[in-house]
Amino acid sequence: MRILVSACLLGVGCRYDGRSKAHPAVLALAGRHELVPICPEQLGGLPTPRAPSERRDDRVVMKTGDDVTNAFRRGAEEALRLCRLLGCEAAVLKERSPSCGKERVYDGTFTGSLTEGWGVTAELLARNGIPVYGESELAMLLENE
């Protein structure tokens, strides 16, 4: 199976702080599947490192107050384009991220509080029929192989 994967989960230092969030179970997928790493924020033109961002309703705002919604949308569109072009059957994305979060994201107050909602990329992929999994849901993905 070809799977779109948040690059930070594979150890790429592309997060807002220039770090990664390598996840052993995601790394183990590489032995069984073809992984396509992406960072929607970078695809949307944002630098690394960058100020942290959170979802605020339908917007994405940096801790500095800058509205980066358009960059996040651009990155989501590019992620969907790659997913289609390369025939990815699913996506494994970083939970709670304003781009990649599924069902729960940080609430825009920059206090570590979560709220119901989706990251911009995760939402676009799901609306286009791509099954989206968070890193804690790998067992569900592997059951559906």
PARO-386243 format. One record per residue (C-alpha): residue number from 1; residue in one letter; z negated, y, x; chain. Coordinates in steps of 0.05 Angstrom, whole numbers. Each point is the difference from the previous one (the first is absolute). Example, Ala and Ser with C-alpha at 12.3 -4.5 7.8 and 13.67 -1.06 7.14 Angstrom:
// residues 2
+-----+-----+--------+--------+--------+-------+
!   n ! res !     c3 !     c2 !     c1 ! chain !
+-----+-----+--------+--------+--------+-------+
!   1 !   A !   -156 !    -90 !    246 !     A !
!   2 !   S !     13 !     69 !     27 !     A !
+-----+-----+--------+--------+--------+-------+
//
This chain:
// residues 145
+-----+-----+--------+--------+--------+-------+
!   n ! res !     c3 !     c2 !     c1 ! chain !
+-----+-----+--------+--------+--------+-------+
!   1 !   M !      0 !      0 !      0 !     A !
!   2 !   R !     14 !     71 !     24 !     A !
!   3 !   I !    -60 !     45 !    -12 !     A !
!   4 !   L !     -7 !     76 !      7 !     A !
!   5 !   V !    -66 !     14 !     36 !     A !
!   6 !   S !    -41 !     62 !     15 !     A !
!   7 !   A !     11 !      8 !     75 !     A !
!   8 !   C !    -74 !     18 !     11 !     A !
!   9 !   L !    -20 !    -69 !    -25 !     A !
!  10 !   L !     42 !    -29 !     57 !     A !
!  11 !   G !    -36 !     41 !     53 !     A !
!  12 !   V !     47 !     60 !      4 !     A !
!  13 !   G !    -37 !     65 !     13 !     A !
!  14 !   C !     33 !     38 !    -58 !     A !
!  15 !   R !    -60 !     18 !    -43 !     A !
!  16 !   Y !    -19 !     73 !    -11 !     A !
!  17 !   D !    -49 !     -5 !     59 !     A !
!  18 !   G !     51 !    -34 !     46 !     A !
!  19 !   R !    -36 !    -67 !     -6 !     A !
!  20 !   S !     17 !    -65 !    -33 !     A !
!  21 !   K !    -35 !    -48 !    -47 !     A !
!  22 !   A !     26 !    -66 !     27 !     A !
!  23 !   H !    -18 !    -55 !    -49 !     A !
!  24 !   P !     -3 !    -72 !     27 !     A !
!  25 !   A !     26 !    -32 !    -65 !     A !
!  26 !   V !     59 !     49 !     -2 !     A !
!  27 !   L !     15 !    -13 !     74 !     A !
!  28 !   A !     -1 !    -75 !    -16 !     A !
!  29 !   L !     56 !     11 !    -52 !     A !
!  30 !   A !     48 !     13 !     58 !     A !
!  31 !   G !     -2 !    -73 !     19 !     A !
!  32 !   R !     26 !    -22 !    -69 !     A !
!  33 !   H !     40 !     59 !    -27 !     A !
!  34 !   E !     46 !     56 !     22 !     A !
!  35 !   L !    -40 !     65 !     -1 !     A !
!  36 !   V !     30 !     69 !     -6 !     A !
!  37 !   P !    -50 !     53 !     25 !     A !
!  38 !   I !      1 !     69 !    -32 !     A !
!  39 !   C !    -43 !     62 !     -1 !     A !
!  40 !   P !     20 !     41 !    -61 !     A !
!  41 !   E !    -35 !     63 !     27 !     A !
!  42 !   Q !     42 !     -2 !     63 !     A !
!  43 !   L !     63 !    -17 !    -39 !     A !
!  44 !   G !    -15 !     62 !    -42 !     A !
!  45 !   G !     -1 !     43 !     63 !     A !
!  46 !   L !    -75 !      8 !     12 !     A !
!  47 !   P !    -25 !     -1 !     72 !     A !
!  48 !   T !    -51 !    -47 !     31 !     A !
!  49 !   P !    -56 !     19 !      5 !     A !
!  50 !   R !     -5 !     44 !    -62 !     A !
!  51 !   A !    -55 !     25 !    -45 !     A !
!  52 !   P !    -25 !    -52 !    -50 !     A !
!  53 !   S !     32 !      2 !    -69 !     A !
!  54 !   E !    -24 !    -24 !    -69 !     A !
!  55 !   R !     30 !     -5 !    -70 !     A !
!  56 !   R !    -18 !     55 !    -49 !     A !
!  57 !   D !     30 !    -20 !    -66 !     A !
!  58 !   D !     75 !      0 !     12 !     A !
!  59 !   R !     -5 !     39 !     66 !     A !
!  60 !   V !    -18 !    -19 !     71 !     A !
!  61 !   V !    -42 !     51 !     37 !     A !
!  62 !   M !    -23 !      3 !     72 !     A !
!  63 !   K !    -72 !     16 !     16 !     A !
!  64 !   T !     26 !     66 !     26 !     A !
!  65 !   G !     24 !     17 !    -70 !     A !
!  66 !   D !     74 !     -9 !     16 !     A !
!  67 !   D !     40 !    -34 !    -56 !     A !
!  68 !   V !     39 !    -57 !     32 !     A !
!  69 !   T !     25 !    -32 !    -65 !     A !
!  70 !   N !     73 !      9 !     18 !     A !
!  71 !   A !     -8 !    -35 !     67 !     A !
!  72 !   F !    -36 !    -58 !    -34 !     A !
!  73 !   R !     55 !     -6 !    -53 !     A !
!  74 !   R !     54 !      2 !     54 !     A !
!  75 !   G !    -36 !    -55 !     38 !     A !
!  76 !   A !     -7 !    -42 !    -63 !     A !
!  77 !   E !     74 !      6 !    -14 !     A !
!  78 !   E !     17 !    -21 !     71 !     A !
!  79 !   A !    -47 !    -59 !     -5 !     A !
!  80 !   L !     34 !    -22 !    -64 !     A !
!  81 !   R !     68 !      9 !     32 !     A !
!  82 !   L !    -20 !    -45 !     59 !     A !
!  83 !   C !    -31 !    -51 !    -47 !     A !
!  84 !   R !     65 !     -5 !    -39 !     A !
!  85 !   L !     46 !      3 !     61 !     A !
!  86 !   L !    -37 !    -56 !     36 !     A !
!  87 !   G !    -14 !    -42 !    -62 !     A !
!  88 !   C !    -76 !      2 !      3 !     A !
!  89 !   E !    -31 !    -43 !    -55 !     A !
!  90 !   A !    -70 !     31 !      3 !     A !
!  91 !   A !    -42 !     53 !     34 !     A !
!  92 !   V !    -68 !     -5 !     34 !     A !
!  93 !   L !    -28 !     71 !      3 !     A !
!  94 !   K !    -63 !     34 !     26 !     A !
!  95 !   E !    -51 !      4 !    -56 !     A !
!  96 !   R !    -28 !     67 !    -22 !     A !
!  97 !   S !     54 !     39 !     36 !     A !
!  98 !   P !     33 !     60 !    -35 !     A !
!  99 !   S !     66 !    -33 !     17 !     A !
! 100 !   C !    -14 !    -74 !     -2 !     A !
! 101 !   G !    -62 !     -9 !    -43 !     A !
! 102 !   K !      3 !    -46 !    -60 !     A !
! 103 !   E !    -42 !     14 !    -62 !     A !
! 104 !   R !    -55 !     38 !     38 !     A !
! 105 !   V !      9 !     60 !     46 !     A !
! 106 !   Y !    -43 !     55 !     28 !     A !
! 107 !   D !    -11 !     53 !    -53 !     A !
! 108 !   G !     21 !     64 !     36 !     A !
! 109 !   T !    -71 !     26 !     14 !     A !
! 110 !   F !     -2 !    -27 !     71 !     A !
! 111 !   T !    -69 !    -29 !    -13 !     A !
! 112 !   G !     20 !    -73 !      5 !     A !
! 113 !   S !      0 !     -8 !    -76 !     A !
! 114 !   L !     50 !    -46 !    -32 !     A !
! 115 !   T !     36 !      7 !    -66 !     A !
! 116 !   E !     50 !    -40 !    -40 !     A !
! 117 !   G !     70 !     14 !     22 !     A !
! 118 !   W !     57 !    -20 !     45 !     A !
! 119 !   G !     28 !     26 !     65 !     A !
! 120 !   V !     68 !     33 !     -5 !     A !
! 121 !   T !     38 !    -56 !     35 !     A !
! 122 !   A !    -37 !    -57 !    -33 !     A !
! 123 !   E !     12 !     31 !    -68 !     A !
! 124 !   L !     75 !      9 !     13 !     A !
! 125 !   L !      9 !    -71 !     26 !     A !
! 126 !   A !    -37 !    -30 !    -59 !     A !
! 127 !   R !     40 !     42 !    -50 !     A !
! 128 !   N !     62 !    -29 !     33 !     A !
! 129 !   G !    -21 !    -72 !     -8 !     A !
! 130 !   I !    -27 !    -13 !     70 !     A !
! 131 !   P !    -66 !    -39 !     -2 !     A !
! 132 !   V !    -52 !     41 !     38 !     A !
! 133 !   Y !    -62 !    -31 !     33 !     A !
! 134 !   G !    -58 !     32 !     36 !     A !
! 135 !   E !    -24 !    -32 !     65 !     A !
! 136 !   S !    -58 !    -33 !    -38 !     A !
! 137 !   E !     49 !    -34 !    -47 !     A !
! 138 !   L !     38 !    -42 !     50 !     A !
! 139 !   A !    -24 !    -65 !    -32 !     A !
! 140 !   M !     35 !     20 !    -65 !     A !
! 141 !   L !     65 !     15 !     38 !     A !
! 142 !   L !     -2 !    -66 !     36 !     A !
! 143 !   E !    -14 !    -38 !    -65 !     A !
! 144 !   N !     64 !     30 !    -29 !     A !
! 145 !   E !     45 !    -23 !     57 !     A !
+-----+-----+--------+--------+--------+-------+
//
